[in-house]
Amino acid sequence: MNTMFPFLTTYDPPGTSEGSIDPLGLYQIADQLGMQLVPAVRERMQRIRFLTAMAVGSLITEDLEDDPRQRDASPYIVWEWLVVESLVRSFGSDPEIWGVPGTSVAKRALEQHGYLDARSYLKTPRIFGFHGVYKRLANQLELVNVHLAPDKVEDLVDAWARGLGLGGIKDARSMFSLWSAAVRRSLNEKPPRTKPNWSSEAWNQLAKAFAPSACMAQEKKHLRGILNVTGERRLGALPNIWRLQNEFSDDNYSEELLHDRLQEEEPAYTPLLTAIRTYETFARSLQDGFDVLKAEAARLEAQGFLVTRIADDEDFIQCVRGLHDRFMAAHRALGEINITSISLQNLFSRRFGVFSEPMNAKTCALALCAHHEDIQDKKSAEGKRYWFDRLGPDRIFIRHAYREPKREIQPGRYVHDYRGRPIRRFFSDLA
């Protein structure tokens, strides 16, 4: 009998996978602007001590070779499994380990079969584990190279070891041998999995060595120093933003206010901050308008929602009134930003050019729906599913996964983050 795999049947059409984030394609430009402001820092970064875990791990795994047959179980990934498992075993649901990537899946894996492996931890640890999240920052600071081998880690590791009560990096070698043996033993499992054959005391020792909130004075000082370094490794505006942190409390901290103060203190950032503000003003109009439309459309069931009816909604009218002026302001400001790898102005025009001309609320609502469909179509070769189903050229049915109650529109507030919050978290951990 002839088989036709892996061809799709009519019951498994292409383009049915979800595209459940960034429905309007707003993130890419915001991310590029954020990288210009603070390179190498990402919003997913929460606990700065993972730089230390990576630095120590680079020494632990330095003499261990990758097995090309085990791409999801490189020595550094197994080191990550051991660190995360130790934190989960020792701290459980303790708030001490908030911000540790992968704790929920690690807890589930330990409850189900008592170990971590490539299948049960994170399927793409190079992106979502702490190595994936913090690699770019560790590279920028020259702690590790692009292959996660040690570069300039000795001073940080020495400060860490002294904080543990050891004499320094040389006196930590016996501990390194214990951990390296655990990685090797885990790699030799078929398939690789965490199996160090440790007592609870050994697990606790590893957990306490890298507990996110247990950073001691010398390690804190060193981490503060490398984050605020000058020269080629400088993290853009981070040192300037760092110096402003004491002016804010957690309750009044916002990137809008932070950027106002940054511009006052460092006028050289004015073109970039102007681009961020004008782009966010445009993005807020589009995002709030889409959210209002989606919330109103979700109130109707089988008959769907006539898109042009949203033109009677005062919030929607406020969102889209003068949208073309906001487009032009953002377009001009983005033209002042020089990024060698990409023209933000051209990208903005290609992606959002439909909103460059004046249009009434009805036309804008139809354009917003078509724009969402275009964005979803371009997210992959086969596209991603739309957040609504078309019942006609001007009638939609909001899919249940994307139904939310109507919220207040937020003019004046950014849609995206620009590294202010991870810097705030770093500052708190190293205070």
HELIX and SHEET records of a PDB file:
HELIX    1   1 TYR A   27  LEU A   37  1                                  11    
HELIX    2   2 PHE A   50  ILE A   60  1                                  11    
HELIX    3   3 PRO A   75  PHE A   91  1                                  17    
HELIX    4   4 PRO A   95  ILE A   97  5                                   3    
HELIX    5   5 THR A  103  HIS A  113  1                                  11    
HELIX    6   6 PRO A  125  PHE A  128  1                                   4    
HELIX    7   7 PHE A  130  GLN A  140  1                                  11    
HELIX    8   8 GLU A  154  GLY A  163  1                                  10    
HELIX    9   9 ILE A  169  ALA A  172  5                                   4    
HELIX   10  10 ARG A  173  LEU A  187  1                                  15    
HELIX   11  11 SER A  200  PHE A  210  1                                  11    
HELIX   12  12 ALA A  217  LEU A  227  1                                  11    
HELIX   13  13 GLY A  231  ARG A  233  5                                   3    
HELIX   14  14 LEU A  238  LEU A  244  1                                   7    
HELIX   15  15 GLN A  245  GLU A  247  5                                   3    
HELIX   16  16 GLU A  255  GLU A  265  1                                  11    
HELIX   17  17 PRO A  267  TYR A  269  5                                   3    
HELIX   18  18 THR A  270  ALA A  297  1                                  28    
HELIX   19  19 VAL A  307  ASP A  312  5                                   6    
HELIX   20  20 GLU A  314  VAL A  320  1                                   7    
HELIX   21  21 LEU A  323  LEU A  334  1                                  12    
HELIX   22  22 LEU A  344  PHE A  352  1                                   9    
HELIX   23  23 GLY A  353  PHE A  355  5                                   3    
HELIX   24  24 ALA A  361  ASP A  377  1                                  17    
HELIX   25  25 HIS A  400  TYR A  402  5                                   3    
HELIX   26  26 GLY A  420  ASP A  429  1                                  10    
SHEET    1   A 3 PHE A 305  LEU A 306  0                                        
SHEET    2   A 3 ARG A 395  ILE A 398 -1                                        
SHEET    3   A 3 PHE A 388  GLY A 392 -1                                        
END                                                                             
